[in-house]
Amino acid sequence: MAGRTEPHDPRETLRAGLPDRYLTPEDLVTMFSLPSVETVYAWRRKHIGPAAFRVGKHLRFDPTAVRTWVDNQAALEAANAA
């Protein structure tokens, strides 16, 4: 169809640059192809995921913190592989 564009892959957000808004747990589920938001909340309880903060009852992630966490995970994986 003319004028139709391919669906946007939200994971491109981290590859192409940082979004100009705080991320939701649902954003992380989409970006990392996680099974559910419960995975994000479990990471938070276990202190193993990206840093987050609350705005009222809502959990939000700074995109810079998520990028740093991704970079750290890649570095850990590379160090463990060596």
C-alpha positions in Angstrom: 0.0 0.0 0.0 1.3 3.4 -0.9 2.1 5.7 2.1 2.1 2.8 4.6 5.0 2.6 7.0 6.4 -0.3 8.9 5.4 -0.5 12.5 7.9 1.2 14.9 10.1 -1.1 16.9 10.3 0.5 20.4 13.7 -1.1 20.9 15.0 1.4 18.4 14.6 4.0 21.1 17.7 2.8 22.9 19.6 2.1 19.7 19.0 5.4 18.0 19.0 7.8 21.0 17.2 8.5 24.2 13.5 9.4 24.3 12.5 12.8 25.6 10.3 11.4 28.3 10.5 9.1 31.3 9.9 5.4 30.6 7.1 3.3 32.0 7.4 -0.4 33.1 5.4 -1.2 29.9 8.1 0.6 27.8 10.7 -1.7 29.3 8.6 -4.8 28.6 8.4 -3.7 25.0 12.0 -2.7 24.6 13.4 -5.8 26.1 10.7 -8.3 25.0 10.0 -9.2 28.6 7.1 -11.6 29.5 5.2 -9.0 31.6 5.5 -5.9 33.8 5.8 -8.3 36.7 9.4 -9.0 35.5 10.2 -5.3 35.8 8.7 -5.1 39.3 10.7 -8.3 40.3 13.9 -6.7 39.1 13.1 -3.7 41.3 12.4 -5.8 44.3 15.7 -7.7 43.7 17.7 -4.5 43.0 18.9 -6.0 39.7 17.2 -3.8 37.1 17.6 -0.2 36.0 17.1 2.5 38.6 13.6 3.8 38.9 11.6 6.3 40.9 8.0 6.8 41.8 5.7 9.6 40.7 2.8 9.1 43.0 1.9 5.5 42.5 3.5 5.3 39.1 7.0 3.8 38.5 9.2 5.7 36.0 12.6 5.1 34.6 15.1 7.8 33.4 16.2 6.8 29.9 19.8 7.7 30.8 19.7 5.2 33.7 18.2 2.5 31.5 21.0 3.1 28.9 23.6 3.0 31.6 22.1 -0.3 33.0 22.1 -1.8 29.4 25.8 -0.8 29.0 26.7 -2.3 32.3 24.9 -5.5 31.5 26.8 -5.8 28.2 30.1 -5.1 30.0 29.4 -7.8 32.6 28.5 -10.3 29.9 31.7 -9.5 28.0 33.8 -9.8 31.2 32.1 -13.2 32.0 32.8 -14.4 28.5 36.5 -13.6 28.6 
